[in-house]
Amino acid sequence: MKCVGCKKTFHPKDVSKGTPLYCSEPCFEAGMQRAENPRRDPVESPAVRKAVARFNAVIEIREALDESVKLQSHYARLLNMHDGGKRLEFKDSNEWMARLRKLKGDRPERSKP
């Protein structure tokens, strides 16, 4: 059989079905400590929680951008109907972001102080 603690092969004297087997007292004690203090779930780690919080914040910002683009397009449509202007109307935030990327590509990047 293999020791649950160190994975060495050993021959136990008495075997009870379903009982974890340890080759020595130190392996048994180490196994009991692991059972009392199991590893934390990776989702519970502070780094993962922080990454999830950032991801959720990005989703919220994107939703806010979607709503903002809807409103801007609605007002652009109303004003175009009122005065015959040629204001841009975007169907969604992806179209607005594509326009922004195109504009940023047309002019040189400003140096940051």
Backbone torsions as a table, in degrees:
resi	resn	phi	psi	omega
1	MET	NA	163.1	177.9
2	LYS	-106.7	140.5	177.1
3	CYS	-67.8	135.4	179.3
4	VAL	-67.7	-31.6	-177.1
5	GLY	-79.4	-56.8	-172.8
6	CYS	-107.1	-6.1	177.9
7	LYS	71.0	12.9	175.9
8	LYS	-76.7	150.2	176.4
9	THR	-82.3	133.7	177.3
10	PHE	-148.4	170.6	-178.8
11	HIS	-115.8	104.3	-179.2
12	PRO	-73.0	152.2	-179.7
13	LYS	-79.7	-47.2	176.0
14	ASP	-128.4	137.2	-175.3
15	VAL	-121.4	121.7	172.8
16	SER	-103.2	135.4	-177.0
17	LYS	-63.9	129.8	176.3
18	GLY	85.6	-1.9	179.8
19	THR	-89.5	129.6	176.3
20	PRO	-64.8	138.6	-176.4
21	LEU	-111.8	135.3	179.3
22	TYR	-122.2	144.0	-177.1
23	CYS	-79.6	-21.2	-177.8
24	SER	-154.0	170.9	179.9
25	GLU	-63.2	-43.0	178.1
26	PRO	-60.4	-38.7	177.8
27	CYS	-65.7	-39.4	179.0
28	PHE	-62.6	-46.3	-179.4
29	GLU	-63.2	-41.4	177.9
30	ALA	-63.8	-39.6	178.5
31	GLY	-64.6	-39.4	178.6
32	MET	-66.9	-38.1	177.4
33	GLN	-64.0	-41.1	178.4
34	ARG	-64.3	-37.8	-179.6
35	ALA	-67.9	-36.4	179.9
36	GLU	-75.4	-33.3	-178.4
37	ASN	-122.6	71.2	-178.5
38	PRO	-65.7	156.3	177.2
39	ARG	-61.9	144.1	178.6
40	ARG	-72.6	147.4	175.3
41	ASP	-60.3	134.6	-178.6
42	PRO	-57.2	-27.4	179.0
43	VAL	-68.2	-23.9	-179.5
44	GLU	-83.3	-9.9	-177.3
45	SER	-70.3	147.7	-178.2
46	PRO	-59.7	-36.2	-179.0
47	ALA	-65.6	-41.5	-179.8
48	VAL	-69.5	-41.4	178.0
49	ARG	-60.6	-40.6	179.1
50	LYS	-64.6	-42.6	179.0
51	ALA	-64.6	-40.5	178.4
52	VAL	-64.6	-41.4	178.8
53	ALA	-62.4	-42.2	177.9
54	ARG	-64.0	-42.4	179.2
55	PHE	-61.3	-44.4	178.6
56	ASN	-63.6	-37.0	178.1
57	ALA	-64.7	-40.1	178.4
58	VAL	-63.4	-40.8	178.4
59	ILE	-62.6	-43.5	179.4
60	GLU	-63.9	-40.1	178.5
61	ILE	-64.9	-40.4	179.5
62	ARG	-64.9	-40.3	177.0
63	GLU	-63.4	-40.2	177.7
64	ALA	-64.3	-40.1	177.4
65	LEU	-62.8	-42.5	177.5
66	ASP	-56.4	-46.9	-179.9
67	GLU	-66.0	-39.5	179.7
68	SER	-63.8	-42.8	179.3
69	VAL	-65.6	-38.1	176.6
70	LYS	-59.8	-47.2	-179.7
71	LEU	-64.1	-44.3	180.0
72	GLN	-60.3	-43.4	-179.7
73	SER	-66.6	-38.6	178.0
74	HIS	-61.9	-48.0	179.7
75	TYR	-67.1	-36.3	176.9
76	ALA	-61.6	-42.6	178.8
77	ARG	-63.3	-45.0	179.7
78	LEU	-62.1	-45.5	-179.4
79	LEU	-67.4	-37.4	177.0
80	ASN	-62.9	-39.2	177.7
81	MET	-67.0	-36.5	-176.5
82	HIS	-71.8	-48.5	-174.1
83	ASP	-117.2	6.0	177.6
84	GLY	71.3	22.0	-178.8
85	GLY	-72.2	179.7	-179.3
86	LYS	-123.8	48.7	178.5
87	ARG	-72.1	145.6	-179.1
88	LEU	-74.8	139.1	173.2
89	GLU	-119.5	129.6	-179.0
90	PHE	-108.3	138.5	-179.1
91	LYS	-75.2	-29.9	178.0
92	ASP	-159.5	178.2	-177.1
93	SER	-68.9	-26.8	177.6
94	ASN	-63.2	-41.6	177.9
95	GLU	-65.6	-39.9	178.9
96	TRP	-64.2	-42.2	179.2
97	MET	-65.4	-37.8	177.9
98	ALA	-62.4	-42.4	177.7
99	ARG	-62.5	-43.4	179.5
100	LEU	-62.0	-44.2	178.4
101	ARG	-62.3	-39.2	179.1
102	LYS	-64.5	-43.6	179.0
103	LEU	-64.6	-40.6	178.3
104	LYS	-65.4	-32.3	179.3
105	GLY	-73.4	-24.6	-177.9
106	ASP	-79.0	-22.9	-179.2
107	ARG	-120.3	151.8	-178.7
108	PRO	-67.5	151.3	179.0
109	GLU	-71.3	134.9	178.2
110	ARG	-80.5	143.2	178.0
111	SER	-76.6	142.1	-179.6
112	LYS	-91.2	137.2	-179.1
113	PRO	-69.2	NA	NA
